[in-house]
Amino acid sequence: MLTIVLQIFLTGRILKWLGVGLTLAMLPAISLVGFVAIGLMPGLGLLAFFQVLRRAMNYALSAACAVKCSSPRCGAKTNTKRRA
């Protein structure tokens, strides 16, 4: 549910604001913040919260960045002539 909400409402905006590089850099940063928080205040609820957040962000943002990285850029010239 969280992943769907992220993909619908936030993924496009995050990619526009930060670009692909910083969006992909957010994923390890979220993991780092989660591990530090769990290290300071260990608890099952905090572990579950950051695990759900990390997985949702990973799926929502990684998939979008992969599509954006693999699609051709707008206006890029492609070779339309084929050699036999």
N, C-alpha and C positions, 0 to 999 in steps of 0.2 A: 504494500500500500504506500509506504513512504517513498519507494523508488518511483512509482508511477507519478506521485505528486511532484517529486523532484524533476522528473523528466518533462512533465507538462509545463510546469511553471518556472523552474529555475535554471535548467540546464542551458537553454538558449541564451538567457541573460548573462549567466556566468561566463559562457564562452565569448560573448560580445565584450563584456567588461574586462576580462582577464586574458583572453586569448587561450590558445591550446596549451602552450608551455606552462603558464602559471596555473591553469586549471588542472593539468596533470600533476603539478607540484603540490597542489592542495591535498591530494590523496595521502602521500606519506606524512604530510604535516598533521593531518587529522589523526593518523595512527600514532604519531609521536605524542600529540597532546593527550590522546586516550591512554597510552602506556604510562605517561608521567602521572596522570590523574589516578590511575589504578595503583601505581607505585606509592603515591602519597596517601591515598584513602582506599585501601583494598576492600572490595565488596562485590558480591555477585550482581547486584542491581547495576552498579556502575560498569561492570564488565559487560553485561548484557546490553546496556545502552550504547556503549561505544562500539560493540561488535555489530549491532544493527545499523548504527550510523555509518560505520566504515564500509560495511557491505553494500548499503544502499547508495552511498556516494560512489563507491567503486563501480557498481553496475551502471548507475545513471550517467556518470561523467566519462568513464573509460569507453563505454560503447559510443557515446557521442563524439568523443575525440578521435576514436579509431575511424569512424565514418568520415569525419572532417579531414583527417590526415590522408585518407585513401582516395578521396574524391578529387578530381582535377580542379585547379583554381579557375575562377571565372576569368575569362579573357585570355587564358593561356593558349598559345598557338600549338596546335597538334599537327602532326604530319599526316595529311590525308592521302598522300600519294603512296600507292603500294607498288613495291617492286615485284616483278614476276620471277 
